[in-house]
Amino acid sequence: METVSSQMRSKVTDRPGPIFLLNGNNSFFSVEELARAAAVHPERVRKFIAVGLIEPSRHTFSGPLFPRSSLERLQRIMRLRRDLGINLPGIAAVLDMRERIETLQKEVERLQRRQFVK
């Protein structure tokens, strides 16, 4: 029997749910939409915002808005917490290291392309 949580997760992979469209090009989530898309309670999302794990990219009169990348980040946070039992400061450290590694990988690729062109 499939649980409500697993049903919601399957919807996230198929279709992330409602999205605000601004300027026709960029899609943004409200706190509630972000929470719904990740199958997380909105208060948990607000807690992650309060501790700096997720940051809005825009603020409007109706509240903060988050880019699609925030959904991926929130899902990553939930996996680290649920699957590995990592606390919030630990998650912040893991995400910071991941971003540093990605930056370094891009720099290595840039340098390799530059060396190849010479």
Secondary structure, DSSP 8 states (H G I E B T S, - for coil): ---HHHHHHHHHHH-----EEETTTEEEE-HHHHHHHTT--HHHHHHHHHTTSS--SEEETTEEEEEHHHHHHHHHHHHHHHHH---HHHHHHHHHHHHHHHHHHHHHHHHHHHHHH-
